[in-house]
């Protein structure tokens, strides 16, 4: 594989504090940079990998957004995650011969690709990097459990409110605008992820807007009353 020219070093990237352990030395960061590939951007709808493809790498979103999903024998899609700038994904393929999900760009998306074999060797030499990977895996497991609780126990309004506040919190952690932002995913995708019909999602957005909790213009979301949204989450 021919690696793309590195245009922005990890140490200069605005997302480095999230992607890299603070304990990494300059020398360790340089070693990590040597294995990272930055391929050409994905266009909206492009597949990064599909279920059944050989597991080869982990991925970090530099810009844009990605969704992962499975397809059951009947052809029904189930979205398993949305990934925003600064977030690592592809971990479910570790210790498996093939990917068990499909990853698709929700908009024009730039990625950092970390070939797993090379990353694994580097982790042996840099324990702090290995600990960071374990931390991300732990966060993913916790988020999976939170989603199961969300879908199984909460009313439709609470599911959507929790989802929107979760997106805002994830953006805030990455020092991105969290009061006003664009959702990369469609209403249909949100409904699929939350276990709700697309019509229900649209109706909930309208209700939240009428209640003064947020303003919606297509995919643009402005959070007006976060405390009110939190109250809906807790109801």
C-alpha positions in Angstrom: 0.0 0.0 0.0 1.4 3.4 -1.0 0.9 5.9 1.8 -0.5 9.4 1.1 1.8 12.3 1.9 1.3 13.4 5.4 0.0 17.0 5.2 -0.7 17.6 8.9 1.4 15.9 11.6 -0.3 14.3 14.5 1.3 16.9 16.8 -0.2 19.7 14.8 -3.7 18.2 14.4 -6.5 19.9 16.4 -7.8 16.5 17.4 -4.5 15.2 18.7 -5.4 15.5 22.4 -8.3 13.1 21.8 -6.6 10.6 19.5 -3.2 10.5 21.3 -2.3 9.8 24.9 -0.7 12.8 26.5 2.1 10.5 27.7 3.4 10.0 24.2 6.9 11.4 23.6 7.7 13.3 20.5 9.7 10.3 19.3 6.7 8.0 19.9 4.4 10.4 18.0 6.8 10.3 15.1 6.7 6.5 15.2 2.9 6.6 15.1 2.9 9.1 12.2 5.1 6.7 10.2 2.4 4.0 10.1 -0.6 6.3 9.5 -2.1 6.5 6.1 -4.3 9.4 5.0 -6.2 8.3 1.9 -8.2 10.5 -0.4 -11.5 11.7 1.1 -14.6 9.6 0.9 -17.7 11.1 -0.7 -21.1 10.9 0.8 -22.4 7.3 0.4 -18.9 5.8 -0.2 -18.1 2.5 1.7 -14.9 2.4 3.7 -15.4 -1.4 4.3 -18.2 -3.8 4.2 -19.2 -6.8 6.4 -17.1 -9.8 5.4 -14.1 -7.7 4.3 -10.8 -8.6 5.9 -10.0 -6.7 9.1 -6.9 -4.6 8.4 -7.0 -1.3 10.2 -8.5 1.1 12.7 -9.8 4.5 11.6 -10.0 8.0 13.0 -12.4 10.6 11.6 -10.5 13.8 10.8 -13.5 15.6 9.3 -17.0 14.5 8.2 -18.9 11.6 9.7 -19.3 7.8 9.3 -22.0 5.3 10.2 -21.6 1.6 10.8 -24.3 -0.9 10.4 -25.2 -4.6 10.1 -27.7 -6.2 7.6 -29.7 -9.2 8.8 -30.5 -12.2 6.5 -33.7 -10.5 5.5 -31.9 -7.4 4.2 -32.8 -5.1 7.2 -30.2 -2.6 8.1 -29.4 -1.9 11.8 -27.2 1.1 12.5 -24.6 0.4 15.2 -22.8 3.7 15.5 -22.2 7.2 14.3 -18.6 8.5 14.4 -17.7 12.2 14.4 -14.3 14.1 14.1 -11.7 12.8 16.5 -13.4 9.5 17.1 -11.8 6.1 16.6 -13.8 3.2 15.0 -13.3 -0.2 13.5 -12.6 -1.8 16.9 -15.2 -4.5 16.5 -13.0 -6.3 13.9 -10.2 -6.9 16.3 -9.5 -10.6 16.8 -11.9 -11.5 14.0 -10.9 -12.6 10.5 -13.4 -10.3 8.9 -15.4 -7.1 9.5 -18.8 -7.7 11.1 -20.2 -4.3 10.2 -20.2 -2.0 7.2 -18.8 1.5 7.4 -20.2 4.3 5.1 -19.5 8.0 4.9 -22.4 10.2 5.7 -20.8 13.2 4.0 -17.4 14.1 2.5 -15.1 12.5 5.1 -11.3 12.5 5.7 -9.8 9.7 7.7 -6.6 8.6 9.3 -6.0 4.9 8.7 -4.0 2.9 11.3 -2.9 -0.5 9.8 -3.6 -2.9 12.7 -0.6 -5.2 12.4 1.7 -2.2 12.5 -0.3 -0.5 15.3 -0.1 -3.8 17.3 3.7 -3.9 17.0 3.9 -0.2 18.0 1.7 -0.8 21.0 4.2 -3.4 22.3 6.8 -0.7 22.3 4.6 2.2 23.5 2.5 1.0 26.5 0.7 4.4 26.7 -0.7 3.9 23.2 -1.9 0.5 24.1 -3.7 1.9 27.2 -5.4 4.6 25.0 -6.7 1.9 22.6 -8.1 0.0 25.7 -9.7 3.2 26.9 -11.4 3.7 23.6 -12.6 0.1 23.6 -14.0 0.6 27.1 -15.8 3.7 26.1 -17.4 1.9 23.1 -18.7 -0.9 25.4 -20.1 1.7 27.8 -21.8 3.5 24.9 -23.3 0.2 23.6 -24.8 -0.5 27.0 -26.2 3.0 27.2 -27.8 2.6 23.8 -29.4 -0.7 24.9 -30.8 1.1 27.9 -32.0 4.0 25.8 -33.8 1.9 23.3 -35.3 -0.6 25.7 -36.6 1.7 28.5 -37.1 5.3 27.3 -40.0 6.9 25.6 -39.6 8.3 22.0 -39.1 11.9 23.2 -36.5 10.8 25.8 -34.6 8.8 23.2 -34.3 11.7 20.8 -33.4 14.2 23.5 -30.7 11.9 24.8 -29.3 11.4 21.4 -29.1 15.2 20.6 -27.5 16.0 23.9 -25.0 13.1 23.4 -24.0 14.6 20.0 -23.6 18.0 21.6 -21.4 16.5 24.4 -19.2 14.7 21.9 -18.7 17.8 19.9 -17.9 19.8 23.0 -15.2 17.3 24.0 -13.6 18.0 20.6 -13.9 21.8 21.1 -16.4 21.9 18.2 -19.6 24.0 18.2 -22.1 22.2 20.5 -24.9 24.7 20.7 -25.5 25.0 16.9 -24.5 22.2 14.6 -25.5 20.2 11.6 -26.5 16.5 11.9 -24.7 14.5 9.3 -27.3 11.6 9.6 -30.7 11.6 8.1 -34.0 11.4 10.1 -34.3 7.8 8.8 -30.8 6.9 10.1 -31.6 8.5 13.5 -34.8 6.5 13.7 -33.0 3.3 12.8 -30.4 3.9 15.5 -33.0 4.7 18.2 -35.5 2.1 17.2 -38.1 4.6 16.1 -39.9 5.2 12.8 -38.7 8.1 10.7 -42.1 9.7 11.0 -41.8 9.6 14.8 -38.4 11.3 14.6 -39.8 14.1 12.4 -42.8 14.6 14.7 -40.5 14.8 17.8 -38.3 17.4 16.1 -41.5 19.5 15.4 -42.7 19.1 19.0 -39.3 20.1 20.5 -39.3 23.2 18.3 -42.8 24.1 19.3 -41.9 23.6 23.0 -38.9 26.0 22.5 -36.3 23.4 23.2 -34.5 23.8 19.9 -34.7 25.3 16.4 -34.5 23.0 13.4 -33.8 24.0 9.8 -33.3 20.8 7.8 -30.2 19.3 9.3 -29.2 22.4 11.3 -29.9 22.1 15.0 -29.7 25.0 17.4 -30.1 24.0 21.1 -32.1 26.6 22.8 -33.1 25.0 26.2 -30.6 22.3 27.2 -32.0 22.1 30.7 -35.4 21.5 29.1 -34.0 18.7 26.9 -32.3 17.2 29.9 -35.7 17.1 31.7 -37.2 15.3 28.7 -34.3 12.8 28.9 -35.0 12.2 32.6 -38.7 11.8 32.2 
